[in-house]
Amino acid sequence: MTITKTKRLSFAEYLTYSDGTDTRYELVDGELVPMALPTANHGRIVKFLERLLDSEIEKRKLPYIAVRDMGVRCPRGAGLATVRIPDVVVIKLQDWEFLQDKPAVIDFDLEPPVLVVEVVSPATKNVDYRR
Amino acid sequence: MTVAQTKRFSFAEYLTYSDGTDTRYELVDGELVPMALGTGRHGQIIDCTYRVLSQKITDMAKPWVVVQGQVGVRVPRGAGLATVRIPDVVVIKLQDWEFLQDKPAVIDFDLEPPLLVVEVVSPSTKNIDYRTKRTEYAGRDIPEYWIVDPVEHKISVLVNSDGWYDLQEFAMEQMIISPTFGELQISLS
């Protein structure tokens, strides 16, 4: 087995990382993991869920907002930085406002999201259900 | 509601902390949590598990060592504050055990995770053993976690696959099957 040395990024390095393309990356134990482009159907379900959650939040007058493209820093492994980007995240409005001019990642200094939603695609099945 | 300010310990502070007594503490999100003294039966099951694993490791001629209740394991959880669990039984590589000889006996993030951790359930730790630690040990990439439950009379063998523990349950006196250790029996007699 060949062991490839992978460059590990710190959380701070991840926040400012750009490869010059539009590829989005999650960070798992300090390793960049590119997110595959979803199918149209996947995108449709995500969009539907975001709207559904927002309308339910409005109906119940909850101080929350449903958003896409929001990173969530998570604990795992041996303490190296891990950031997931769930398909939909529901967070408190005040946290959303706090993040307006910052990288859109919920770091450990903020409360965890109220809800995260993942829409499974065949490629992410194990990661969604297990990791 | 009154919110009591709790002192939060860093991992380094935890390693050198002593309250002058023999009380052992786990560290959860930086908070010291004293470990209750186990019952006689609790201790007996730990002893038995230790002996069975010891024998098995000898039979398999593996460079592993089984340790009882003295090794802490640093685990990831919550918002990144330090958490250290002290499982009832831990199996680690001999080289890691030797590395720890003159250091505080905690498997920090710079060491590989243990091969196996075992918790013996008591009524007061039931939820933590079945729920909280299940997530923490899986998150630390520990390949196997056994929960020995004398109240429900069963042993749960949890096997890590892609970061999630799959469950296989065995009756207390039954042979259990473990991917790492094969078949073995933890009995009280």
Contacts between the chains, C-beta under 8 A, distances in Angstrom:
chain1	res1	chain2	res2	distance
A	73	B	80	7.7
A	75	B	76	3.7
A	75	B	77	5.2
A	75	B	78	6.2
A	75	B	79	7.6
A	75	B	80	6.2
A	75	B	139	6.4
A	76	B	76	5.2
A	76	B	139	4.7
A	76	B	163	7.7
A	77	B	76	6.2
A	77	B	139	6.9
A	77	B	140	7.0
A	77	B	141	6.0
A	78	B	76	7.6
A	78	B	109	3.9
A	78	B	110	7.7
A	78	B	113	7.7
A	78	B	140	7.4
A	78	B	141	7.7
A	79	B	74	7.7
A	79	B	76	6.2
A	79	B	109	4.2
A	108	B	79	3.9
A	108	B	80	4.3
A	109	B	79	7.6
A	112	B	79	7.7
A	126	B	162	4.9
A	127	B	162	7.6
A	129	B	164	7.0
A	130	B	161	6.9
A	130	B	162	4.1
A	130	B	163	4.9
A	130	B	164	3.5
A	131	B	162	6.3
A	131	B	163	4.1
A	131	B	164	7.3
